[in-house]
Amino acid sequence: MRRLIALGVAGVVVAVLIVAQLVLPGIAADRVRDQLARSGTVLAVNISAFPAIKLLWHHADHVVVRLGRYRAPASSIEGSLGSADAVGKLDVSAQELDSGVITLHDAVLHKRGSQLTGSATIMESDLRSAVPFLDNVEPVESSDGALVLRGTASLFGLSATVNAVVAAQDGALVVAPDVPFGGIATITLFNDPRLRVESVSATTAPGGFKLMAVASLT
């Protein structure tokens, strides 16, 4: 009798695990889709986990998200970093991402463990809005984990060619004019204590440039 009971309990456990494996990923994907839909267009969400029951503790093996036009203010991005730490592999893409500071096009983010790599196209017009002291901006150098932009700066009716450096500074991503006392005009593009930006680079693209960045969760 005890053996039959044990077999019956084991059968129930196996059945529950099978049902959880089939149902929980879809429920989790729907929940993520609903949360993301508040700020933009969600094209697809796929979540996988084995065993799926660990999704109940917000842990997943692989999450894939595809977005259309999406607006994610800095506070929203910062709030999602804690959740990203519980995902082994994360692949996110957005056709257009408005962070509130700058608009990114064809943005892609990959996470493997604690390492993150991302890329996006930045149009010159969008960069002008984020970095108002430069016009006609183009990348001229990318080395040692920093990016040098060159543009035209105007002050008191005078114009001059000025370089600006986009680089990681104390884990944040900042841009500052490469002139004496240029640090006074430093603009922080992204900063969160849970993520450390390590390097940036870029290549030219029609109407702007493609920015690549490497960061890690702290």
C-alpha positions in Angstrom: 0.0 0.0 0.0 2.8 2.5 1.0 4.5 1.7 -2.3 1.3 2.4 -4.2 0.9 5.7 -2.4 4.5 6.7 -3.1 4.0 5.9 -6.8 0.8 7.8 -6.8 2.5 10.9 -5.2 5.4 10.6 -7.6 3.0 10.4 -10.5 1.1 13.6 -9.3 4.4 15.4 -8.9 5.6 14.5 -12.4 2.2 15.5 -13.8 2.4 18.9 -12.1 5.9 19.5 -13.4 4.8 18.5 -16.9 1.8 20.9 -16.8 4.0 23.7 -15.3 6.6 23.2 -18.1 3.8 23.6 -20.7 1.9 26.4 -19.0 4.2 28.6 -17.0 6.4 30.0 -19.8 3.3 31.2 -21.6 1.9 32.8 -18.5 5.2 34.5 -17.8 5.5 35.7 -21.4 2.0 37.2 -21.2 2.8 39.0 -18.0 6.0 40.5 -19.5 4.1 41.5 -22.7 1.4 43.3 -20.6 4.0 45.2 -18.6 6.0 46.2 -21.7 2.8 47.2 -23.7 2.3 50.1 -21.3 5.2 51.9 -22.9 5.2 50.9 -26.5 4.6 48.2 -29.2 5.5 44.7 -28.3 6.1 42.4 -31.3 7.0 39.2 -29.5 8.0 37.8 -26.1 9.4 34.3 -25.6 10.5 32.9 -22.3 12.1 29.5 -21.6 13.1 27.8 -18.3 13.8 24.3 -17.2 12.4 23.3 -14.9 9.6 25.9 -15.6 8.6 26.0 -12.0 11.6 28.3 -11.3 9.6 31.0 -13.1 7.6 31.3 -10.0 10.7 32.8 -8.4 11.3 35.0 -11.4 14.2 33.1 -12.8 14.5 32.1 -16.5 17.0 30.5 -18.7 16.4 32.6 -21.8 14.2 35.6 -22.6 13.7 37.0 -26.1 11.8 40.3 -26.6 11.1 42.2 -29.8 9.8 45.7 -29.6 8.5 48.2 -32.2 8.5 51.8 -31.2 9.1 52.0 -27.4 9.6 54.7 -24.9 11.6 53.7 -21.8 12.5 56.6 -19.4 15.7 56.1 -17.4 13.7 55.2 -14.3 12.0 52.3 -16.2 15.4 51.0 -17.6 16.9 51.2 -14.1 14.0 49.3 -12.6 14.4 46.4 -15.0 18.0 45.8 -14.3 17.4 44.0 -11.1 15.1 41.5 -13.0 17.7 41.0 -15.7 20.1 39.6 -13.1 17.7 36.6 -12.7 17.9 35.8 -16.5 20.7 33.7 -17.9 20.4 34.8 -21.5 18.5 37.9 -22.6 18.0 39.1 -26.1 16.1 42.4 -26.7 15.6 44.4 -29.8 13.7 47.6 -30.5 13.0 49.3 -33.8 13.0 52.6 -32.1 13.8 53.3 -28.4 13.3 56.7 -26.8 15.1 56.8 -23.5 14.0 60.4 -22.7 17.6 61.5 -23.3 18.2 60.2 -26.8 16.4 58.1 -29.4 18.1 54.9 -30.6 17.2 53.1 -33.8 17.5 49.3 -34.4 18.7 48.9 -30.8 19.8 45.4 -29.7 20.8 44.2 -26.3 22.4 40.8 -25.5 23.0 39.5 -21.9 25.0 36.4 -21.1 25.5 35.9 -17.4 26.5 39.3 -16.0 28.0 40.6 -19.3 25.9 42.9 -21.6 26.6 44.0 -25.1 24.5 46.4 -27.0 24.3 48.3 -30.3 22.1 50.9 -31.9 22.1 53.5 -34.6 22.0 57.1 -33.5 20.9 59.7 -36.0 22.7 63.0 -36.1 19.5 64.9 -35.5 18.8 62.9 -32.4 22.3 63.4 -31.1 22.0 67.2 -31.6 19.0 67.1 -29.3 20.9 65.2 -26.6 24.2 67.1 -27.0 23.1 70.7 -27.8 26.6 72.1 -28.0 27.5 70.3 -31.2 26.1 70.4 -34.8 27.0 68.3 -37.8 28.3 65.5 -35.6 30.2 62.5 -36.9 32.5 59.9 -35.2 36.1 60.4 -36.0 37.9 57.9 -33.7 37.0 54.9 -31.7 39.8 53.4 -29.4 40.6 52.5 -25.9 37.0 52.0 -25.0 36.0 55.6 -25.9 34.5 57.4 -28.8 35.5 60.8 -30.2 32.8 62.8 -32.0 33.5 65.9 -34.1 31.1 68.7 -34.7 30.6 72.4 -34.9 30.1 74.4 -31.8 28.6 77.9 -31.8 29.0 80.6 -29.2 28.3 84.3 -29.3 28.0 84.1 -33.1 31.3 82.3 -33.6 31.7 78.8 -34.8 34.5 76.3 -34.4 35.2 72.6 -34.9 35.1 70.8 -31.6 35.7 67.2 -30.5 33.5 65.6 -27.8 34.4 62.3 -26.1 31.9 59.7 -25.3 33.3 57.4 -22.6 32.7 55.3 -19.5 33.2 57.3 -16.4 32.8 55.6 -13.0 30.5 53.1 -14.6 28.3 55.7 -16.3 28.2 56.7 -20.0 29.0 60.4 -20.4 29.8 62.9 -23.2 32.0 66.0 -22.8 33.6 68.5 -25.2 37.3 67.9 -25.6 38.4 71.4 -24.6 39.8 73.1 -21.5 37.2 73.0 -18.7 35.1 70.8 -21.0 34.1 68.7 -18.0 31.8 71.5 -16.9 29.6 70.7 -19.9 29.6 66.9 -19.3 26.3 65.3 -20.1 25.4 61.9 -18.5 23.7 59.7 -21.1 23.2 56.8 -18.8 23.9 56.0 -15.2 22.8 53.2 -12.9 24.6 51.7 -9.8 23.6 48.2 -10.9 25.3 48.4 -14.3 28.8 49.4 -15.1 29.6 50.6 -18.6 33.0 49.4 -19.6 33.6 50.6 -23.2 32.0 52.2 -26.2 32.9 52.3 -29.9 31.2 53.3 -33.2 31.2 53.0 -37.0 29.6 55.5 -39.4 26.1 54.9 -40.7 23.8 56.8 -43.2 22.6 59.9 -41.4 24.5 59.1 -38.2 26.5 56.3 -36.7 26.2 52.9 -35.1 27.2 52.8 -31.4 28.4 49.7 -29.6 28.8 49.3 -25.9 29.9 46.7 -23.4 28.8 46.7 -19.8 28.3 44.4 -16.8 25.8 44.0 -14.0 27.4 44.8 -10.6 
